[in-house]
């Protein structure tokens, strides 16, 4: 039997965090790479705006449900196998999206594509909890936010560039190619992060018990609901901004993508700063700042829907909304997962399900007034931020979760050692 050399193991160990960060691109890149081509897709397939936006909703719902399935499975059977199955399925369904003959078939294919992509997101989050703890875990989730947010913002930028060379079908082929690249890297780098003796037992009944445990924890529920409502605002913005900037303000796909390039810098910077700030200053304080910044951006969009505003006002509002969500992600993820090393997959699946599920519900509402009004987008984002702020009330009497989690980690690992 071939035994891996210590040097090879060391290389794999050093590359693993980078791969985990790479896996977070599944959700955002799947959702928004083709957004610059969405108006053209709508016209080619003979769909109305609200129906075409269901291709975004279907992917978000799939990503949510996929995480809900893959998380508990990875707690029981290990991370690597679940991840590989998800990546292969993602490649196949991306090709099916490219071949879709009608909007109805594309919506169904997008749903399945999201189901497959959910495995990559949930395994990245859970595997990070397997290998990190304490302040290192907070720093990792900050980086996770940076990369995931970067992909969400750069996706339309890259899509806009690619539309100069191909149509929307070619964009889905490009997603399949990304899947192949990630599969090759995973096969080479990703070793199992969850030892057999630390996996859950008891099948579906145990999974239900784990869900009950999590949902009885008011801090977990508060953090998860906060992220769900904020991601509803974020995905509403991603679904609606293409019509706002192209149909209302007349930007070309390339200029639309360039406008998002500015947001990519802000999202990355704010996500990084939030991780460091939460680590050194205050986890709930950082979360509150992020909610406030997101609220300012959403208010700007409402004003733009009521009274015509210059283009730069709208872009600044979108910038604030996206950056605010980036600020909240590291502290909220830490609050949700730090207490549950033994069920990190299940906990992260609930977090991811709520994030993408709420986003899938919110996205269609931005098109209810057609493609020539910004007011629905502003209304949805303001309502979402208010609900996110209300969810923070569940965190008011929080325990010192991070230090408590560190003590439990030490006890857990001492018991697990042979």
C-alpha positions, 0 to 999 in steps of 0.5 A: 500500500502506498503511504504518503510522505511527510513532505507531501502531507505537509504540502497538502496541509498548507494548501487545504485552507486555500482550497476551502476558500476556493470552494466558497465560489460555488454559490456566488459564481453560480448565481451571478456569473450570467447576470450581465446576460440575463436580459439577453437570455430573457429575450432569447427564451421569450420570457418575462422579467419576473420569470427569468429572475426565477433562474436566480431564485431556483439556484438559490433555493437549490443551494439552500436545500443542497447544504441542508442535505450535504451538511448532515451527510458530511457529519456522518460519512465524512467531508471528502466523499460528499464533496466529490459527489457534489462537484461531479454533479455540479459539472454535469448540471452546468452543461445541462443549463447550457443546453436548456431549450426553454426557460422552464427547463433552465429553471429546473436545471438551475435548481439541480445545479444549486443542489450540487453546488451546496455541497461545496459551500457547506463542506468548506464551512464545516471543514474550517470548523474541523481544523480551526478554533478560537481566534484562528476560526474567526480569522478563517471566517473573515477570509471565507467572507472575503473570497465568497463576497469577491466571487459574488461581486466579480462574477458579474464583472467576469460575466460581462467580459465573457459576453463580449465573446460568447452568449449566456449558454457559453457562460454555463459551459464556463461554469462547468470548466470551473467545476472541472478545475475545482474537482482536479484540485480537490482530488489532489489536496483535500484529505478527510478532515473529520476522523471516523471517531468524531462522526455522528451516529444514529442516522436520520434520528440523530440529525433531527436531534442535532437540529433540535439542539441548534434551534433551541439555542437563541444565540444560534437562531439569532445569528442565523436569522440575522444572516438570512435577512441580510443575505435576502437583501444582498441577493435581491440587490444582485438579482435586481441591479442588472435591470436597474443599471442596464435598463434604467441607467442604460449601462452596457453589460461591460459597464454594468460589470465595471460598476460591480468591480468597485464593489468587489474592492469594498466587499473584500476590504470590509470582509477582511477588516471585519474578521480582524475587528471581531477577533480583536475588538468585539464580535457583536459590536462588529455585527451591529456596525455591519447591520447599520452600514447595510441599512444606509445602503438600502435607504439610498435605494429606496430614495432612488426609487422615489426620486430619480437620483444620479447614477453615482448615488445608486452605485454608492448605495449598492456599495454600502449594502454589499460591504455591510453584509460583508462586515456581518458575515465573520462575526455572525458565522462565528457566533453560529458555529463556535459552540458546535465542533461535533456537528459543524456540518449540520450547523453550517448547513442550517446557516447556509440554508437560511442564507440562500433560502431567504435570498431565493425568496426575496429575489423575485420581488425586485421584478414585480414592477417590471424592469423600469422601477428601483422601488421594489429593490429598495423596499425589499432591502430595507425590510430585510435589514429591519428584520436582521436588526430585530434578530440581533435582539436574540444576541443581547444576553449572549454568553462569551461564546468564543472563549467558551467554545475554546474551552470546550474544544480543548476538552473535546480534543483531549477526550478524542486523543488516543 
